[in-house]
Amino acid sequence: MNTLVLLSSILGDASRSNHLAQHAIARVKATDPTGTVTIRDLAAEPLPYFDAATAGSLFTPAESRTAAQQAVVDLSDTLVAELQAADRVIIAVPVYNFGIPAQLKSYFDLVARAGITFRYTAEGKPEGLVTGKDVIVIIARGGVALGTPMDTITPYLQTFLGFLGMTQVTVVAAEGVKMGEAALNQALQGARADLERLLAA
């Protein structure tokens, strides 16, 4: 099985979401030693911000692109190929100011490609083209918000991933990690147990 892991925390080794992602990676390698694991750390190796130049590169016909524009397209093609090749996708997401990290948003902007990762039918309905993936979203949050109106990122992630065709999405949440040592330990222990269960086979 091919597993793609996306890290997005700016805190590196101090990140709770990265810690849980590493636990998941170790579990994947233990249960499927012949499988492949591709790790893309979006904070350590940031992607281009999705500005007018970046968007323009993707919409410029191949024969008219500059070298800089072609480099953007090549990067996007690489990201899409990694995503399409994955059987399982693990996305580690810290919550920053009620949203996902900008680094992860840049990734989403670069893989959302009309005619490549999604399309619109003749009836105008969106159809995701990135299908057949098991997706695990690992959320680390300082407070407690899952299932409440304060949780703005879970619905967003489910909507975006579903738009691309990834409808088998499981959320593993470690909440309250900034609410004291006991809450932190309980959150991490619960999330690790969920990952153990999900990645048991």
C-alpha positions as CSV (number, residue, x, y, z in Angstrom):
1,M,0.0,0.0,0.0
2,N,1.2,3.5,-0.8
3,T,0.7,6.0,2.0
4,L,1.1,9.8,1.6
5,V,1.6,11.8,4.8
6,L,1.1,15.6,4.8
7,L,2.6,17.5,7.7
8,S,1.7,21.2,8.1
9,S,2.7,22.4,11.6
10,I,5.3,25.2,11.9
11,L,6.5,23.8,15.2
12,G,8.5,20.9,14.0
13,D,9.4,18.3,16.7
14,A,7.4,20.3,19.2
15,S,4.2,19.8,17.2
16,R,1.5,17.6,18.6
17,S,0.0,16.9,15.2
18,N,3.5,15.9,13.9
19,H,4.0,13.7,17.0
20,L,0.7,11.9,16.2
21,A,1.6,11.7,12.5
22,Q,5.0,10.1,13.4
23,H,3.1,7.5,15.6
24,A,0.9,6.8,12.6
25,I,3.9,6.4,10.3
26,A,5.5,4.0,12.7
27,R,2.3,2.0,12.8
28,V,2.0,1.9,9.0
29,K,5.5,0.7,8.6
30,A,5.0,-2.0,11.2
31,T,1.8,-3.4,9.7
32,D,2.9,-3.0,6.1
33,P,6.7,-3.3,5.9
34,T,6.7,-3.7,2.1
35,G,4.5,-0.6,1.5
36,T,5.8,2.9,0.7
37,V,5.4,6.0,2.8
38,T,5.9,9.4,1.2
39,I,6.2,12.3,3.7
40,R,5.7,15.8,2.6
41,D,6.5,18.4,5.3
42,L,4.7,21.5,4.0
43,A,6.3,23.7,6.8
44,A,9.9,22.5,6.3
45,E,9.6,22.8,2.5
46,P,6.9,25.5,1.9
47,L,5.0,25.6,-1.3
48,P,4.5,28.8,-3.3
49,Y,1.7,31.1,-1.9
50,F,-1.2,30.9,-4.3
51,D,-1.0,34.4,-5.7
52,A,-1.9,35.8,-9.1
53,A,1.4,34.6,-10.6
54,T,1.0,31.1,-9.3
55,A,-2.6,30.9,-10.5
56,G,-1.6,32.4,-13.8
57,S,1.0,29.7,-14.3
58,L,-1.6,27.0,-14.0
59,F,-3.9,28.6,-16.5
60,T,-1.4,29.6,-19.1
61,P,-1.2,27.2,-22.1
62,A,1.9,25.1,-22.1
63,E,3.3,26.6,-25.3
64,S,3.1,30.1,-23.8
65,R,4.6,29.5,-20.3
66,T,7.8,31.0,-19.2
67,A,10.4,28.9,-17.4
68,A,9.1,30.1,-14.0
69,Q,5.5,29.3,-14.9
70,Q,6.5,25.8,-16.1
71,A,8.3,25.2,-12.8
72,V,5.0,26.0,-10.9
73,V,3.1,23.6,-13.2
74,D,5.7,20.9,-12.7
75,L,5.5,21.2,-9.0
76,S,1.7,21.0,-9.1
77,D,1.9,18.0,-11.4
78,T,4.3,16.3,-8.9
79,L,1.9,17.0,-6.0
80,V,-1.1,15.6,-7.9
81,A,0.9,12.5,-9.0
82,E,1.8,11.8,-5.3
83,L,-1.8,12.2,-4.3
84,Q,-3.2,10.1,-7.1
85,A,-0.6,7.3,-6.4
86,A,-1.6,7.1,-2.7
87,D,-3.9,4.4,-1.4
88,R,-4.0,6.1,2.0
89,V,-3.6,9.8,2.8
90,I,-2.7,10.9,6.4
91,I,-3.0,14.7,6.9
92,A,-1.7,16.2,10.2
93,V,-3.5,19.4,10.9
94,P,-2.9,21.8,13.8
95,V,-5.5,24.5,14.4
96,Y,-4.3,28.0,14.0
97,N,-6.8,30.8,14.8
98,F,-9.8,28.6,13.9
99,G,-8.3,27.6,10.6
100,I,-5.8,25.3,8.9
101,P,-2.2,26.4,8.4
102,A,-1.5,28.5,5.4
103,Q,1.0,25.9,4.3
104,L,-1.7,23.3,3.9
105,K,-4.0,25.7,2.2
106,S,-1.3,26.3,-0.4
107,Y,-1.1,22.6,-1.0
108,F,-4.8,22.3,-1.5
109,D,-4.7,25.2,-3.9
110,L,-2.0,23.5,-6.0
111,V,-3.7,20.1,-6.2
112,A,-7.2,21.5,-6.9
113,R,-6.9,21.4,-10.7
114,A,-10.0,21.5,-13.0
115,G,-10.0,18.6,-15.4
116,I,-7.3,16.8,-13.4
117,T,-8.4,16.4,-9.8
118,F,-12.0,17.5,-10.3
119,R,-14.4,18.4,-13.2
120,Y,-17.9,19.6,-13.7
121,T,-20.4,17.3,-15.5
122,A,-22.7,18.4,-18.3
123,E,-25.3,19.2,-15.7
124,G,-22.9,21.5,-13.9
125,K,-22.3,19.2,-10.9
126,P,-18.8,18.8,-9.5
127,E,-17.2,15.4,-9.7
128,G,-14.0,14.5,-7.8
129,L,-11.4,12.6,-9.8
130,V,-9.2,11.6,-6.8
131,T,-11.0,8.5,-5.7
132,G,-10.4,5.2,-3.9
133,K,-8.4,6.8,-1.0
134,D,-8.6,6.1,2.7
135,V,-8.0,9.5,4.4
136,I,-7.1,10.0,8.0
137,V,-7.1,13.6,9.2
138,I,-5.2,14.1,12.5
139,I,-6.3,17.3,14.2
140,A,-4.5,18.8,17.2
141,R,-6.3,21.6,18.9
142,G,-5.5,23.7,22.0
143,G,-9.1,23.8,23.1
144,V,-12.1,21.6,22.7
145,A,-14.4,22.2,19.7
146,L,-15.0,19.1,17.7
147,G,-18.7,18.8,16.8
148,T,-19.5,22.3,17.8
149,P,-19.9,25.6,15.8
150,M,-16.4,26.5,17.0
151,D,-15.0,23.7,14.9
152,T,-14.5,25.4,11.5
153,I,-11.9,23.1,10.0
154,T,-13.5,19.7,10.1
155,P,-16.4,20.6,7.9
156,Y,-14.0,22.5,5.6
157,L,-11.6,19.6,5.3
158,Q,-14.5,17.1,4.6
159,T,-15.9,19.4,2.0
160,F,-12.7,20.0,0.2
161,L,-11.5,16.4,0.2
162,G,-15.0,15.3,-0.8
163,F,-14.9,17.8,-3.7
164,L,-11.8,16.1,-5.0
165,G,-13.4,12.7,-4.6
166,M,-12.0,11.6,-1.2
167,T,-15.2,10.7,0.7
168,Q,-13.7,8.1,3.0
169,V,-12.4,10.5,5.6
170,T,-11.8,9.6,9.3
171,V,-11.0,12.3,11.8
172,V,-8.7,11.6,14.7
173,A,-8.8,14.6,17.1
174,A,-6.5,15.4,20.0
175,E,-8.2,18.2,21.7
176,G,-7.4,20.3,24.8
177,V,-3.7,20.0,24.3
178,K,-3.2,23.5,25.8
179,M,-5.4,22.8,28.8
180,G,-2.9,21.3,31.2
181,E,-0.7,18.3,31.4
182,A,-3.5,15.9,32.3
183,A,-5.6,17.0,29.4
184,L,-2.7,16.8,27.0
185,N,-1.8,13.3,28.0
186,Q,-5.4,12.2,27.8
187,A,-5.8,13.7,24.3
188,L,-2.6,12.2,22.9
189,Q,-3.3,8.8,24.5
190,G,-6.8,8.8,23.0
191,A,-5.6,9.9,19.5
192,R,-2.8,7.3,19.5
193,A,-5.4,4.6,20.4
194,D,-7.6,5.7,17.6
195,L,-4.7,5.5,15.1
196,E,-3.7,2.1,16.4
197,R,-7.2,0.9,15.7
198,L,-7.4,2.5,12.3
199,L,-4.0,1.2,11.1
200,A,-4.2,-2.2,12.7
201,A,-4.3,-4.0,9.3
